[in-house]
C-alpha cells in the first residue's frame, strides 16, 4: 500500500486549474493513482476492491455521508484553519486539532487499510476513504475558512453563471474544460520518473494540505477583488 500513497502524492503538484473535485475530479484522481501503482500494489488493491476500480469507488464517500450510519463522516472531507499561517504554524494547527477532520481521519484510514487484523470489508472501506480524502484535500476550498463554509458563502459569477467559490473549484472549472474524467486522468498521469520521485519525497498529508491552503489563501484574495473571475 506504500506505493498507492506514493501514487496519490503526485496529486500535490498538479496544475492549480486541476485542483477541483466533483465526481469527475475524484474519478480522475483514481485513474492517476491507478496508473502509478506497481504490480504488487495493484494486486493489493484488486484483492480489496475486486472488480471495482479506484476511479469508481472514489466518489462513494460523498454518497455515503447522507446515509444515517455514515452521518458522522461529514467533517472528514475538509480541514478548517485561520488564514495567514506559515508552513510550520499551519502544520502545528492541523496536527493539533482533535476533532475528526480530513487530516486525522486520513491517517487513521491509512493505518486501518494496512491492518491485517481488520476484515477485508473494513480494509476496503478504508481504502475507499483514503482515495476520496486525498482528492478532497487537493481541492483548495476544502482547506478554507469555517466561517464561510469553505467558500460556499462567497458568491461569484463565472462565465455568466451564478455560483460560489467552493462549487466553482469542486466542479465548475472541470466542467468548462469539457474533458471526461478518463481523459483528465490519462492526460495528467504522464510524469517523468525522476520528477515523480522528487514530488513523492514527502508523503505527509499535512504538507499536501498546506499546498492547498496556500492556494485557498490566493483564491480568497482574488475573489475579494473580483467576483467575476476568468480562470483558464
Steps between C-alpha positions, in 0.01 A plus 500: 500500500802729532511530121136605497585789733793593275261503204259726684787730594528596133179697536674761711674644197225502239430838341274719713224495239468123556441531872126469474317188605141423424418151372729536198785642706491220755489237229792662320689476830425128508631454148820692574562292812432175317732591214793539737453182702758224494370157407521394865295799614253440218448143619444626854239746380327231295501267801305763694274647232448204268368618164445856622756762399657780702332744264149369558525454877658843548161674508329264744578697819308799361198273459548315829503817711125540446422156643405499871775253589764723338373836624811539717722505190390848389800680661743249348512687169671824607731677745425856612762734643558873514661661197844660505698213653850405392599139429604405853211688659256331267633151566483566872142624472387204290676236706372657820134459407328217685162521328457258208617662178656407168851488644461282806239276340727447198781386730261268683368351176852444365580308818176303477560421133833340591377313809488123436280461808220686323253318277522532124184711500645737761827535311316555171289776654813657645661500154192664351519780757875541445455555126210738555654707777826542312294644216314730737811647659632596158195721442607833654163588646501183709768681700303826514345700780229356723311830514415493128467120480813462291393764250140381462373837625717701260285568195658533156403520137706278274453535124152638548384240752433562870706274725713516812871467565477145632275368226713663232803304618304182564367464149451826309853524365511136399164524327628793296797297374262256336717193567378167631651377824680230300658761273604712798641205686707379207620848405629582847648156566796570274787595731872436435631244751776721649252783555245266653763372744575855611132581544442186703775584749239612754203277571385702802140602425555815705742624234242431229243690704732797532534526121121507467478748788748728324288481186183569701657813646569621146147416384338684790703810417411481132130450574499805727644712219297354215166319541507416128819289460623384161706193587638305205 
